[in-house]
Amino acid sequence: MALTYIRSLRNVNFQEVIQIGGCRTFAVGGGKKKGGKGGAAGDGPKASTISKEVKASTVVGANILKDGVDPKVLPDSEYPDWLWHLLDKRPALSELRRKKLESLPYDDLKRFVKLDTRARIKENNSLRAKN
């Protein structure tokens, strides 16, 4: 029965059905976009219109003020030293436990205390949850 229904749909002119019934249908791709809001036809990434020189000399998109301009990129010597170490890998708790605590620098010792305390609290919470 379903097969005969599908065969009968082949001969239907949907443009006439839409004009008669006035029902909404889904958009079919292939046509030109006429404009308006949204739409999936032009949602892909757009090519940048900013020149390479401007991209290299300014921080594009960092301006938060309505009438402001994007800040200029400064030479590396103008930035603080700690900025260059933000993305450095820091040792995990297992690595810190293997080292002698007396030989650790202050920052690593502080990190060890923080991570060790967090691990002990997590273990105590899991033990209490089981009881």
All heavy atoms as an XYZ file, in Angstrom:
1017
protein
N       0.820     -1.188      0.000
C       0.000      0.000      0.000
C       0.868      1.258      0.000
O       0.559      2.227     -0.688
C      -0.911     -0.018      1.218
C      -1.755      1.204      1.315
S      -3.179      0.856      2.288
C      -3.726      2.468      2.581
N       1.943      1.233      0.795
C       2.822      2.399      0.853
C       3.489      2.646     -0.487
O       3.703      3.792     -0.884
C       3.865      2.209      1.934
N       3.799      1.549     -1.190
C       4.454      1.683     -2.485
C       3.539      2.351     -3.510
O       3.982      3.199     -4.283
C       4.903      0.304     -2.974
C       5.795      0.273     -4.198
C       7.053      1.094     -3.955
C       6.163     -1.149     -4.554
N       2.280      2.019     -3.499
C       1.357      2.661     -4.432
C       1.159      4.125     -4.073
O       0.977      4.965     -4.958
C      -0.005      1.943     -4.436
O      -0.494      1.872     -3.101
C       0.093      0.562     -5.042
N       1.204      4.459     -2.790
C       1.073      5.857     -2.367
C       2.258      6.680     -2.861
O       2.098      7.779     -3.365
C       0.948      5.926     -0.846
C       0.811      7.336     -0.320
C      -0.358      8.057     -0.527
C       1.855      7.954      0.363
C      -0.495      9.348     -0.055
C       1.732      9.248      0.830
C       0.552      9.937      0.626
O       0.412     11.221      1.081
N       3.455      6.106     -2.749
C       4.670      6.799     -3.203
C       4.632      6.985     -4.710
O       4.983      8.036     -5.233
C       5.935      6.029     -2.756
C       6.067      6.098     -1.235
C       7.184      6.585     -3.431
C       7.157      5.241     -0.669
N       4.160      5.952     -5.440
C       4.059      6.069     -6.901
C       3.075      7.154     -7.301
O       3.263      7.850     -8.289
C       3.644      4.733     -7.496
C       4.751      3.731     -7.508
C       4.298      2.458     -8.153
N       5.342      1.452     -8.041
C       5.133      0.148     -8.079
N       3.916     -0.318     -8.237
N       6.138     -0.684     -7.975
N       2.005      7.286     -6.536
C       1.015      8.306     -6.878
C       1.555      9.715     -6.621
O       1.125     10.671     -7.261
C      -0.278      8.086     -6.093
O      -0.046      8.305     -4.721
N       2.507      9.858     -5.707
C       3.081     11.170     -5.422
C       3.994     11.662     -6.534
O       4.259     12.846     -6.642
C       3.863     11.141     -4.110
C       3.033     11.099     -2.838
C       3.942     11.002     -1.627
C       2.139     12.319     -2.726
N       4.469     10.743     -7.375
C       5.352     11.141     -8.469
C       4.651     12.055     -9.465
O       5.272     12.905    -10.076
C       5.881      9.917     -9.193
C       6.882      9.140     -8.416
C       7.397      8.006     -9.244
N       8.255      7.144     -8.449
C       8.661      5.951     -8.800
N       8.282      5.454     -9.961
N       9.433      5.245     -8.027
N       3.378     11.866     -9.633
C       2.637     12.610    -10.645
C       2.035     13.901    -10.110
O       1.392     14.626    -10.853
C       1.521     11.727    -11.215
C       2.092     10.489    -11.879
O       3.189     10.530    -12.422
N       1.351      9.395    -11.842
N       2.220     14.198     -8.832
C       1.611     15.383     -8.231
C       2.491     16.597     -8.501
O       3.714     16.555     -8.334
C       1.431     15.182     -6.705
C       0.929     16.454     -6.054
C       0.505     14.029     -6.432
N       1.884     17.687     -8.903
C       2.579     18.953     -9.084
C       2.457     19.732     -7.775
O       1.383     20.226     -7.433
C       1.975     19.743    -10.239
C       2.761     21.004    -10.529
O       3.658     21.367     -9.790
N       2.421     21.655    -11.626
N       3.529     19.806     -7.011
C       3.477     20.400     -5.676
C       3.256     21.907     -5.713
O       2.750     22.478     -4.764
C       4.755     20.061     -4.896
C       4.789     18.631     -4.460
C       5.591     17.705     -5.097
C       3.994     18.198     -3.413
C       5.615     16.390     -4.699
C       4.022     16.873     -3.001
C       4.820     15.958     -3.653
N       3.621     22.563     -6.800
C       3.369     23.997     -6.907
C       1.873     24.277     -6.872
O       1.417     25.212     -6.224
C       3.989     24.561     -8.193
C       5.500     24.513     -8.230
C       6.138     25.391     -7.162
O       5.570     26.392     -6.755
N       7.308     24.986     -6.687
N       1.093     23.456     -7.557
C      -0.361     23.628     -7.549
C      -0.938     23.332     -6.174
O      -1.857     24.002     -5.705
C      -1.004     22.721     -8.593
C      -0.654     23.097    -10.017
C      -1.189     22.094    -11.023
O      -1.944     21.185    -10.614
O      -0.861     22.231    -12.203
N      -0.427     22.309     -5.506
C      -0.917     21.941     -4.179
C      -0.662     23.066     -3.189
O      -1.521     23.405     -2.379
C      -0.258     20.634     -3.690
C      -0.610     20.342     -2.247
C      -0.650     19.478     -4.580
N       0.478     23.691     -3.287
C       0.821     24.779     -2.375
C      -0.094     25.976     -2.626
O      -0.575     26.610     -1.695
C       2.307     25.177     -2.539
C       3.190     24.051     -2.035
C       2.604     26.461     -1.792
C       4.649     24.228     -2.339
N      -0.366     26.275     -3.895
C      -1.242     27.406     -4.206
C      -2.668     27.144     -3.735
O      -3.340     28.034     -3.238
C      -1.227     27.691     -5.712
C       0.093     28.261     -6.183
C       0.151     28.376     -7.703
O      -0.741     27.934     -8.411
N       1.236     28.964     -8.192
N      -3.126     25.917     -3.862
C      -4.491     25.584     -3.461
C      -4.599     25.500     -1.944
O      -5.459     26.111     -1.324
C      -4.939     24.247     -4.101
C      -5.027     24.407     -5.609
C      -6.278     23.796     -3.531
C      -5.211     23.097     -6.344
N      -3.698     24.733     -1.353
C      -3.795     24.476      0.082
C      -3.196     25.571      0.932
O      -3.579     25.769      2.071
N      -2.226     26.280      0.422
C      -1.590     27.339      1.184
C      -0.791     26.832      2.362
O      -0.691     27.497      3.381
N      -0.213     25.650      2.272
C       0.550     25.097      3.398
C       2.018     25.476      3.274
O       2.509     25.761      2.187
C       0.379     23.584      3.460
S       1.057     22.732      2.039
N       2.699     25.448      4.408
C       4.132     25.745      4.421
C       4.912     24.507      4.086
O       4.540     23.403      4.459
C       4.558     26.236      5.799
C       4.099     27.639      6.094
C       4.621     28.078      7.405
N       6.038     28.408      7.263
C       6.700     29.140      8.145
N       6.085     29.592      9.208
N       7.951     29.413      7.980
N       6.011     24.673      3.388
C       6.884     23.558      3.053
C       8.308     23.917      3.424
O       8.610     25.061      3.742
C       6.819     23.242      1.542
O       7.261     24.393      0.824
C       5.410     22.861      1.125
N       9.181     22.931      3.364
C      10.581     23.161      3.643
C      11.261     23.736      2.409
O      10.883     23.438      1.279
C      11.280     21.860      4.046
C      10.794     21.316      5.346
C       9.943     20.236      5.394
C      11.184     21.916      6.527
C       9.505     19.745      6.589
C      10.739     21.430      7.735
C       9.891     20.339      7.768
N      12.274     24.555      2.638
C      13.000     25.162      1.528
C      13.844     24.112      0.839
O      14.388     23.215      1.455
C      13.881     26.292      2.043
N      13.931     24.219     -0.466
C      14.728     23.304     -1.258
C      15.943     24.062     -1.746
O      15.826     25.179     -2.247
C      13.898     22.766     -2.447
C      14.738     21.838     -3.298
C      12.658     22.066     -1.945
N      17.128     23.465     -1.619
C      18.363     24.120     -2.032
C      18.451     24.225     -3.537
O      17.698     23.619     -4.280
N      19.359     25.016     -4.019
C      19.589     25.134     -5.452
C      19.174     26.482     -5.999
O      19.661     26.907     -7.027
N      18.261     27.158     -5.349
C      17.822     28.460     -5.823
C      18.705     29.556     -5.286
O      19.477     29.365     -4.348
N      18.597     30.742     -5.886
C      19.379     31.881     -5.398
C      18.711     32.460     -4.174
O      17.495     32.502     -4.062
C      19.479     32.946     -6.477
C      20.346     32.541     -7.625
C      20.514     33.695     -8.576
C      21.444     33.321     -9.707
N      21.642     34.412    -10.621
N      19.518     32.916     -3.249
C      18.999     33.548     -2.041
C      18.589     34.974     -2.383
O      19.353     35.726     -2.977
C      20.063     33.542     -0.949
C      19.537     34.043      0.364
C      20.584     33.945      1.443
C      20.024     34.512      2.716
N      21.022     34.618      3.728
N      17.368     35.330     -2.000
C      16.845     36.640     -2.351
C      17.133     37.690     -1.304
O      16.808     38.837     -1.487
C      15.330     36.542     -2.578
C      14.978     35.677     -3.756
C      13.499     35.624     -3.966
C      13.146     34.743     -5.142
N      11.717     34.637     -5.352
N      17.710     37.322     -0.189
C      17.999     38.293      0.858
C      17.145     38.007      2.074
O      16.499     36.988      2.180
N      17.137     38.913      2.998
C      16.359     38.716      4.214
C      17.240     38.280      5.352
O      18.466     38.304      5.289
N      16.581     37.844      6.419
C      17.320     37.445      7.618
C      17.807     36.013      7.505
O      17.133     35.164      6.948
C      16.420     37.535      8.842
C      16.022     38.929      9.205
C      15.214     38.898     10.467
C      14.746     40.263     10.864
N      13.930     40.220     12.054
N      18.955     35.751      8.133
C      19.450     34.390      8.307
C      19.605     33.639      6.999
O      19.893     34.189      5.963
N      19.377     32.345      7.076
C      19.467     31.510      5.890
C      20.734     30.698      5.901
O      21.779     31.146      6.343
N      20.628     29.478      5.432
C      21.785     28.590      5.458
C      22.660     28.730      4.227
O      23.749     28.217      4.182
C      21.303     27.145      5.590
N      22.173     29.399      3.194
C      22.926     29.468      1.952
C      24.230     30.250      2.110
O      25.248     29.896      1.536
C      22.077     30.098      0.858
N      24.236     31.319      2.885
C      25.437     32.152      3.001
C      26.040     32.143      4.384
O      26.680     33.103      4.785
N      25.825     31.074      5.148
C      26.323     31.050      6.515
C      27.763     30.574      6.626
O      28.301     30.508      7.705
C      25.444     30.144      7.390
C      24.133     30.816      7.734
O      24.028     32.028      7.483
O      23.245     30.140      8.260
N      28.411     30.228      5.548
C      29.778     29.730      5.598
C      30.744     30.822      6.005
O      30.396     31.998      6.100
N      31.999     30.454      6.281
C      32.989     31.464      6.659
C      33.243     32.412      5.505
O      33.350     32.012      4.351
C      34.229     30.649      7.002
C      34.013     29.323      6.380
C      32.534     29.115      6.251
N      33.333     33.670      5.840
C      33.550     34.694      4.828
C      35.032     35.072      4.797
O      35.715     35.027      5.803
C      32.698     35.918      5.151
C      31.212     35.613      5.063
C      30.404     36.841      5.368
C      28.944     36.634      5.145
N      28.306     35.630      5.891
N      35.493     35.437      3.641
C      36.877     35.844      3.487
C      37.096     37.174      4.207
O      36.254     38.052      4.191
C      37.219     35.988      2.011
N      38.231     37.309      4.842
C      38.548     38.520      5.574
C      38.909     39.633      4.619
O      39.629     39.433      3.638
C      39.711     38.256      6.519
O      40.064     39.426      7.182
N      38.397     40.820      4.905
C      38.708     41.969      4.058
C      39.817     42.824      4.655
O      40.149     43.857      4.101
C      37.451     42.837      3.866
O      36.984     43.252      5.151
C      36.355     42.075      3.155
N      40.386     42.399      5.763
C      41.450     43.151      6.427
C      42.789     42.746      5.813
O      43.063     41.570      5.626
C      41.444     42.868      7.935
C      40.089     43.236      8.523
C      42.547     43.626      8.633
C      39.916     42.813      9.949
N      43.624     43.725      5.530
C      44.907     43.435      4.904
C      45.855     42.762      5.898
O      45.684     42.839      7.104
C      45.533     44.721      4.383
O      45.900     45.543      5.459
N      46.868     42.099      5.350
C      47.842     41.392      6.182
C      48.648     42.362      7.042
O      49.037     42.036      8.150
C      48.780     40.568      5.312
C      48.107     39.389      4.670
C      49.076     38.589      3.842
C      48.393     37.422      3.185
N      49.302     36.631      2.365
N      48.908     43.553      6.543
C      49.672     44.541      7.303
C      48.908     44.978      8.551
O      49.475     45.132      9.628
C      50.004     45.759      6.440
C      50.943     45.505      5.291
C      50.246     44.938      4.070
O      49.030     45.143      3.919
O      50.916     44.264      3.271
N      47.600     45.171      8.401
C      46.788     45.583      9.545
C      46.704     44.456     10.557
O      46.778     44.668     11.769
C      45.374     46.011      9.075
C      44.458     46.261     10.246
C      45.472     47.246      8.210
N      46.571     43.211     10.093
C      46.508     42.065     10.998
C      47.799     41.913     11.791
O      47.780     41.511     12.946
C      46.246     40.780     10.210
C      44.827     40.623      9.748
C      44.668     39.287      9.046
C      43.290     39.111      8.488
N      43.141     37.834      7.779
N      48.925     42.225     11.176
C      50.215     42.067     11.839
C      50.512     43.201     12.807
O      51.294     43.034     13.736
C      51.322     41.973     10.799
N      49.893     44.362     12.624
C      50.237     45.507     13.456
C      49.192     45.842     14.513
O      49.457     46.634     15.404
C      50.479     46.737     12.577
O      49.281     47.084     11.915
N      47.986     45.274     14.448
C      46.941     45.560     15.431
C      46.334     44.265     15.949
O      46.391     43.230     15.292
C      45.812     46.417     14.834
O      45.231     45.711     13.747
C      46.299     47.756     14.353
N      45.742     44.360     17.127
C      45.019     43.236     17.701
C      43.566     43.388     17.251
O      42.786     44.106     17.859
C      45.122     43.227     19.246
C      44.418     42.015     19.812
C      46.564     43.267     19.675
N      43.209     42.719     16.168
C      41.893     42.884     15.557
C      40.832     42.264     16.449
O      40.939     41.120     16.875
C      41.866     42.247     14.152
C      40.497     42.392     13.519
C      42.926     42.871     13.273
N      39.796     43.041     16.772
C      38.688     42.550     17.577
C      38.846     42.759     19.062
O      37.992     42.336     19.841
N      39.911     43.400     19.509
C      40.131     43.595     20.937
C      39.480     44.877     21.455
O      39.434     45.091     22.656
C      41.626     43.626     21.242
N      38.973     45.707     20.578
C      38.340     46.952     20.995
C      36.963     46.649     21.579
O      36.155     45.952     20.983
C      38.202     47.887     19.795
C      37.475     49.162     20.160
O      37.591     49.640     21.272
N      36.713     49.691     19.226
N      36.664     47.174     22.765
C      35.354     46.982     23.382
C      34.568     48.277     23.439
O      33.412     48.272     23.836
C      35.495     46.400     24.798
C      36.331     47.312     25.686
C      36.073     45.009     24.745
C      36.308     46.946     27.150
N      35.169     49.376     23.038
C      34.507     50.668     23.086
C      33.837     50.971     21.747
O      34.316     50.572     20.688
C      35.518     51.768     23.427
C      36.270     51.584     24.734
C      37.322     52.665     24.893
C      35.307     51.595     25.901
N      32.735     51.690     21.808
C      31.979     52.007     20.604
C      32.779     52.886     19.640
O      32.786     52.653     18.434
C      30.683     52.708     20.998
C      29.698     52.860     19.900
C      28.395     53.388     20.433
C      27.307     53.376     19.393
N      26.031     53.833     19.917
N      33.432     53.886     20.160
C      34.188     54.818     19.325
C      35.690     54.568     19.357
O      36.453     55.358     18.830
C      33.919     56.257     19.771
C      32.465     56.642     19.568
O      31.854     56.115     18.620
O      31.952     57.458     20.354
N      36.131     53.484     19.977
C      37.558     53.217     20.110
C      38.146     52.543     18.887
O      37.458     52.248     17.913
N      39.441     52.320     18.930
C      40.147     51.631     17.857
C      40.861     50.424     18.454
O      41.116     50.353     19.661
C      41.172     52.564     17.173
C      40.489     53.690     16.458
C      42.173     53.104     18.162
N      41.173     49.455     17.607
C      41.892     48.274     18.064
C      43.297     48.660     18.519
O      43.948     49.491     17.889
C      41.991     47.245     16.939
C      40.648     46.593     16.644
O      39.843     46.477     17.577
O      40.415     46.217     15.485
N      43.798     48.064     19.609
C      45.139     48.413     20.102
C      46.232     47.907     19.166
O      46.070     46.903     18.487
C      45.218     47.714     21.458
C      44.211     46.640     21.400
C      43.139     47.098     20.480
N      47.327     48.619     19.148
C      48.481     48.250     18.327
C      49.280     47.160     19.030
O      49.334     47.093     20.261
C      49.391     49.463     18.100
C      48.717     50.607     17.392
C      48.497     50.270     15.937
C      47.868     51.459     15.227
N      47.343     51.095     13.935
N      49.923     46.312     18.259
C      50.800     45.282     18.796
C      52.120     45.930     19.151
O      52.740     46.603     18.325
C      51.011     44.145     17.775
C      52.001     43.129     18.298
C      49.690     43.479     17.448
N      52.565     45.734     20.392
C      53.816     46.321     20.871
C      54.955     45.330     20.679
O      54.725     44.131     20.529
C      53.675     46.681     22.348
C      52.554     47.658     22.711
C      52.460     47.799     24.218
C      52.781     48.998     22.058
N      56.197     45.789     20.730
C      57.322     44.847     20.693
C      57.342     43.980     21.957
O      56.777     44.354     22.991
C      58.554     45.751     20.626
C      58.093     47.140     20.823
C      56.620     47.174     20.702
N      57.973     42.829     21.882
C      57.989     41.877     22.994
C      58.572     42.473     24.271
O      58.187     42.093     25.374
C      58.790     40.630     22.611
C      58.056     39.791     21.586
O      56.870     40.094     21.305
O      58.658     38.834     21.065
N      59.485     43.409     24.153
C      60.108     43.997     25.340
C      59.130     44.859     26.140
O      59.367     45.142     27.307
C      61.322     44.826     24.931
O      60.907     45.880     24.074
N      58.035     45.287     25.536
C      57.055     46.135     26.217
C      56.101     45.335     27.122
O      55.405     45.907     27.937
C      56.234     46.913     25.183
C      57.037     47.884     24.355
C      57.548     49.053     25.178
O      56.813     49.548     26.043
O      58.700     49.463     24.949
N      56.041     44.026     26.948
C      55.139     43.187     27.738
C      55.867     42.622     28.951
O      57.079     42.416     28.917
C      54.596     42.049     26.868
C      53.714     42.540     25.743
C      54.185     42.578     24.437
C      52.422     42.967     25.988
C      53.390     43.030     23.399
C      51.615     43.424     24.955
C      52.098     43.447     23.673
O      51.309     43.897     22.653
N      55.151     42.336     30.061
C      55.807     41.799     31.257
C      56.324     40.371     31.025
O      55.809     39.640     30.178
C      54.697     41.813     32.318
C      53.435     41.880     31.560
C      53.729     42.561     30.265
N      57.343     39.991     31.808
C      57.978     38.683     31.630
C      57.034     37.521     31.928
O      57.100     36.477     31.285
C      59.220     38.578     32.529
C      60.318     39.522     32.082
O      60.363     39.842     30.874
O      61.118     39.942     32.933
N      56.152     37.671     32.919
C      55.267     36.578     33.300
C      54.299     36.196     32.178
O      53.791     35.076     32.130
C      54.469     36.919     34.556
C      53.651     38.170     34.469
C      54.003     39.407     34.899
C      52.337     38.299     33.901
N      52.997     40.310     34.635
C      51.959     39.651     34.028
C      51.447     37.423     33.307
C      50.737     40.134     33.580
C      50.231     37.912     32.857
C      49.889     39.244     32.996
N      54.057     37.101     31.253
C      53.128     36.836     30.157
C      53.611     35.694     29.269
O      52.826     34.893     28.787
C      52.943     38.102     29.328
C      51.956     38.026     28.182
C      50.545     37.852     28.720
C      52.046     39.274     27.336
N      54.909     35.591     29.078
C      55.461     34.584     28.182
C      55.479     33.198     28.802
O      55.723     32.214     28.114
C      56.861     35.004     27.744
C      56.880     36.383     27.192
C      57.501     37.475     27.729
C      56.194     36.856     26.029
N      57.253     38.585     26.970
C      56.452     38.241     25.916
C      55.382     36.255     25.072
C      55.929     39.005     24.880
C      54.870     37.032     24.048
C      55.155     38.384     23.962
N      55.206     33.085     30.099
C      55.229     31.785     30.770
C      53.833     31.265     31.107
O      53.699     30.249     31.773
C      56.058     31.879     32.055
C      57.466     32.288     31.797
N      58.377     31.486     31.162
C      58.115     33.454     32.057
C      59.525     32.124     31.057
N      59.401     33.321     31.589
N      52.791     31.943     30.644
C      51.431     31.515     30.964
C      51.064     30.166     30.361
O      50.313     29.398     30.956
C      50.419     32.569     30.490
C      50.332     33.834     31.325
C      49.335     34.793     30.703
C      49.922     33.517     32.745
N      51.578     29.857     29.201
C      51.220     28.616     28.522
C      52.234     27.494     28.735
O      52.109     26.436     28.126
C      51.041     28.874     27.023
C      49.909     29.842     26.669
C      49.864     30.051     25.165
C      48.584     29.340     27.181
N      53.217     27.703     29.621
C      54.185     26.648     29.909
C      53.498     25.494     30.621
O      52.568     25.683     31.407
C      55.318     27.176     30.792
C      56.209     28.152     30.049
O      56.094     28.243     28.815
O      57.010     28.828     30.720
N      53.972     24.281     30.356
C      53.433     23.098     31.029
C      53.883     23.100     32.480
O      55.050     23.304     32.785
C      53.960     21.826     30.348
C      53.260     21.481     29.088
C      52.042     20.693     29.434
C      51.483     20.034     28.205
N      50.318     19.255     28.502
N      52.926     22.876     33.384
C      53.262     22.778     34.798
C      53.197     21.316     35.214
O      52.397     20.548     34.661
C      52.302     23.625     35.625
C      52.452     25.106     35.290
C      51.723     25.987     36.242
N      50.282     25.763     36.147
C      49.404     26.350     36.936
N      49.794     27.196     37.852
N      48.124     26.091     36.807
N      54.020     20.892     36.163
C      54.058     19.478     36.538
C      52.753     19.030     37.200
O      52.112     19.778     37.932
C      55.234     19.393     37.514
C      55.427     20.772     38.009
C      54.982     21.686     36.910
N      52.376     17.788     36.927
C      51.181     17.206     37.527
C      51.475     16.784     38.961
O      52.635     16.768     39.409
C      50.726     16.012     36.708
N      50.430     16.423     39.690
C      50.582     16.024     41.088
C      51.455     14.784     41.211
O      52.289     14.687     42.123
C      49.203     15.769     41.705
C      49.179     15.307     43.159
C      49.816     16.349     44.062
C      47.762     15.026     43.590
N      51.319     13.833     40.305
C      52.133     12.616     40.373
C      53.622     12.927     40.207
O      54.470     12.319     40.873
C      51.676     11.622     39.307
O      51.775     12.202     38.032
N      53.951     13.879     39.338
C      55.351     14.272     39.171
C      55.871     14.985     40.409
O      57.013     14.786     40.823
C      55.504     15.182     37.961
C      55.270     14.507     36.636
C      55.416     15.470     35.485
O      56.240     16.399     35.584
O      54.684     15.294     34.500
N      55.044     15.831     40.997
C      55.470     16.564     42.191
C      55.661     15.632     43.383
O      56.528     15.869     44.222
C      54.434     17.645     42.533
C      54.331     18.792     41.530
C      53.157     19.695     41.872
C      55.618     19.588     41.486
N      54.861     14.579     43.464
C      55.010     13.620     44.572
C      56.315     12.844     44.475
O      56.871     12.426     45.486
C      53.829     12.652     44.585
C      52.595     13.247     45.179
C      51.477     12.239     45.262
N      50.327     12.815     45.946
C      49.093     12.394     45.809
N      48.825     11.386     45.005
N      48.115     12.976     46.469
N      56.816     12.615     43.246
C      58.059     11.870     43.062
C      59.293     12.668     43.455
O      60.329     12.098     43.775
C      58.188     11.435     41.603
C      57.353     10.213     41.288
C      57.617      9.724     39.888
N      56.383      9.986     39.137
C      56.334     10.481     37.927
N      57.424     10.771     37.275
N      55.193     10.683     37.329
N      59.185     13.989     43.439
C      60.335     14.834     43.756
C      60.414     15.067     45.261
O      59.436     14.918     45.990
C      60.214     16.174     43.037
C      60.257     16.059     41.531
C      60.094     17.407     40.889
C      60.105     17.290     39.380
N      59.890     18.583     38.731
N      61.595     15.469     45.712
C      61.765     15.837     47.121
C      61.138     17.196     47.354
O      61.351     18.134     46.577
C      63.247     15.893     47.487
C      63.909     14.551     47.527
C      65.330     14.708     48.020
C      65.983     13.365     48.167
N      67.350     13.482     48.681
N      60.367     17.315     48.404
C      59.684     18.570     48.694
C      60.669     19.696     49.012
O      60.395     20.859     48.731
C      58.715     18.394     49.856
C      57.511     17.484     49.580
C      56.640     17.378     50.824
C      56.706     18.029     48.428
N      61.817     19.348     49.592
C      62.791     20.377     49.952
C      63.441     20.999     48.730
O      63.914     22.137     48.773
C      63.896     19.785     50.853
C      63.411     19.281     52.193
C      62.824     17.872     52.114
O      63.183     17.111     51.199
O      61.984     17.562     52.971
N      63.477     20.268     47.628
C      64.148     20.784     46.438
C      63.198     21.541     45.492
O      63.654     22.115     44.508
C      64.808     19.631     45.674
O      63.815     18.749     45.199
N      61.912     21.539     45.793
C      60.951     22.210     44.915
C      61.017     23.723     45.064
O      61.153     24.234     46.174
C      59.525     21.758     45.238
C      59.127     20.344     44.847
C      57.717     20.048     45.328
C      59.211     20.164     43.354
N      60.896     24.454     43.970
C      60.780     25.913     44.074
C      59.436     26.277     44.723
O      58.523     25.461     44.804
C      60.834     26.403     42.634
C      60.863     25.217     41.764
C      60.969     24.008     42.596
N      59.330     27.524     45.156
C      58.152     27.960     45.904
C      56.860     27.772     45.108
O      55.849     27.307     45.632
C      58.305     29.429     46.322
C      57.099     29.956     47.047
C      56.828     29.562     48.352
C      56.224     30.826     46.419
C      55.707     30.025     49.015
C      55.107     31.305     47.069
C      54.846     30.899     48.369
O      53.733     31.356     49.023
N      56.866     28.110     43.809
C      55.660     27.985     42.994
C      55.212     26.533     42.855
O      54.018     26.225     42.934
C      55.885     28.591     41.607
C      56.021     30.095     41.649
O      55.486     30.703     42.601
O      56.655     30.667     40.731
N      56.182     25.622     42.665
C      55.827     24.204     42.552
C      55.360     23.648     43.895
O      54.464     22.796     43.940
C      57.022     23.400     42.037
C      57.278     23.644     40.554
O      56.384     24.223     39.901
O      58.357     23.256     40.059
N      55.960     24.127     44.983
C      55.535     23.678     46.308
C      54.100     24.139     46.592
O      53.272     23.384     47.117
C      56.493     24.225     47.374
C      56.254     23.766     48.802
C      56.399     22.254     48.906
C      57.207     24.461     49.738
N      53.808     25.363     46.234
C      52.457     25.898     46.399
C      51.458     25.097     45.564
O      50.366     24.751     46.028
C      52.463     27.370     45.978
C      51.255     28.149     46.382
C      51.546     29.639     46.245
C      50.769     30.204     45.111
N      50.914     31.650     44.955
N      51.849     24.767     44.349
C      50.987     23.954     43.478
C      50.791     22.551     44.047
O      49.692     21.997     44.006
C      51.601     23.889     42.084
C      50.810     23.064     41.100
C      51.364     23.226     39.693
N      50.841     22.255     38.773
C      49.634     22.300     38.238
N      48.831     23.285     38.543
N      49.220     21.369     37.404
N      51.847     21.968     44.613
C      51.744     20.638     45.214
C      50.748     20.635     46.371
O      49.907     19.744     46.471
C      53.123     20.171     45.703
C      53.053     18.913     46.512
C      52.847     17.696     45.893
C      53.188     18.945     47.890
C      52.774     16.533     46.639
C      53.112     17.795     48.641
C      52.914     16.571     48.018
N      50.835     21.626     47.245
C      49.919     21.706     48.385
C      48.480     21.837     47.897
O      47.569     21.170     48.402
C      50.303     22.873     49.326
C      49.247     23.125     50.366
C      51.647     22.599     49.972
N      48.267     22.657     46.918
C      46.925     22.873     46.381
C      46.359     21.590     45.776
O      45.222     21.186     46.080
C      46.973     23.971     45.322
C      45.677     24.227     44.611
C      45.880     25.281     43.541
C      44.656     25.424     42.665
N      44.863     26.382     41.598
N      47.137     20.925     44.912
C      46.661     19.711     44.256
C      46.508     18.553     45.224
O      45.567     17.751     45.114
C      47.604     19.330     43.117
C      47.676     20.304     41.944
C      48.717     19.849     40.933
C      46.321     20.473     41.294
N      47.408     18.450     46.196
C      47.330     17.377     47.182
C      46.101     17.550     48.078
O      45.389     16.590     48.364
C      48.608     17.347     48.032
C      48.647     16.141     48.939
O      48.458     15.023     48.428
O      48.860     16.323     50.152
N      45.840     18.771     48.502
C      44.654     19.044     49.319
C      43.384     18.728     48.541
O      42.453     18.112     49.066
C      44.651     20.518     49.764
O      45.872     20.792     50.452
C      43.466     20.818     50.659
N      43.348     19.129     47.295
C      42.178     18.859     46.448
C      41.953     17.352     46.301
O      40.818     16.875     46.368
C      42.374     19.497     45.084
C      41.170     19.371     44.179
C      41.423     19.960     42.820
N      41.639     21.395     42.889
C      42.137     22.129     41.908
N      42.503     21.554     40.778
N      42.292     23.422     42.047
N      43.043     16.583     46.111
C      42.928     15.129     45.945
C      42.433     14.472     47.234
O      41.612     13.545     47.194
C      44.274     14.545     45.516
N      42.951     14.936     48.391
C      42.505     14.353     49.672
C      41.031     14.650     49.940
O      40.287     13.798     50.420
C      43.373     14.860     50.821
C      44.662     14.056     50.958
C      45.405     14.330     52.238
N      46.219     15.544     52.076
C      46.039     16.674     52.771
N      45.120     16.750     53.686
N      46.812     17.713     52.555
N      40.588     15.863     49.648
C      39.176     16.223     49.838
C      38.297     15.369     48.944
O      37.252     14.848     49.376
C      38.955     17.727     49.558
C      39.600     18.566     50.656
C      37.472     18.053     49.434
C      39.624     20.048     50.362
N      38.718     15.165     47.711
C      37.944     14.354     46.773
C      37.850     12.908     47.249
O      36.795     12.275     47.173
C      38.606     14.424     45.393
C      37.782     13.913     44.271
C      38.467     14.210     42.950
C      37.572     13.859     41.790
N      38.210     14.149     40.504
N      38.958     12.379     47.762
C      38.963     11.006     48.272
C      38.068     10.871     49.507
O      37.298      9.918     49.616
C      40.397     10.598     48.614
C      40.533      9.162     49.048
C      41.969      8.796     49.358
O      42.876      9.544     48.940
O      42.171      7.778     50.041
N      38.144     11.843     50.429
C      37.290     11.801     51.620
C      35.808     11.898     51.247
O      34.971     11.214     51.858
C      37.655     12.929     52.589
C      38.959     12.680     53.307
O      39.414     11.538     53.394
N      39.582     13.733     53.785
N      35.501     12.731     50.284
C      34.092     12.858     49.858
C      33.578     11.566     49.244
O      32.432     11.176     49.482
C      33.937     14.007     48.858
C      34.042     15.346     49.528
O      33.936     15.476     50.739
N      34.294     16.372     48.721
N      34.421     10.883     48.486
C      33.972      9.630     47.878
C      33.811      8.525     48.923
O      32.898      7.709     48.830
C      34.943      9.181     46.788
O      36.195      8.837     47.353
N      34.660      8.542     49.968
C      34.510      7.561     51.045
C      33.239      7.811     51.858
O      32.539      6.871     52.229
C      35.729      7.581     51.957
C      37.025      7.029     51.383
C      38.184      7.233     52.354
C      36.863      5.547     51.047
N      32.939      9.066     52.139
C      31.735      9.399     52.888
C      30.466      9.115     52.094
O      29.443      8.778     52.661
C      31.758     10.866     53.292
C      32.754     11.155     54.379
C      32.684     12.598     54.798
N      33.719     12.890     55.779
C      34.056     14.093     56.146
N      33.458     15.128     55.606
N      35.000     14.285     57.032
N      30.529      9.275     50.792
C      29.360      9.033     49.951
C      28.997      7.550     49.917
O      27.833      7.201     49.790
C      29.606      9.551     48.545
N      29.979      6.666     50.052
C      29.732      5.225     50.026
C      29.116      4.742     51.329
O      28.392      3.766     51.356
C      31.030      4.470     49.763
C      31.547      4.658     48.352
C      32.838      3.917     48.157
C      33.408      4.203     46.786
N      34.697      3.559     46.594
N      29.411      5.410     52.444
C      28.907      4.970     53.768
C      27.544      5.492     54.058
O      26.953      6.328     53.763
C      29.867      5.382     54.876
C      31.177      4.624     54.742
O      31.197      3.542     54.200
N      32.232      5.217     55.236
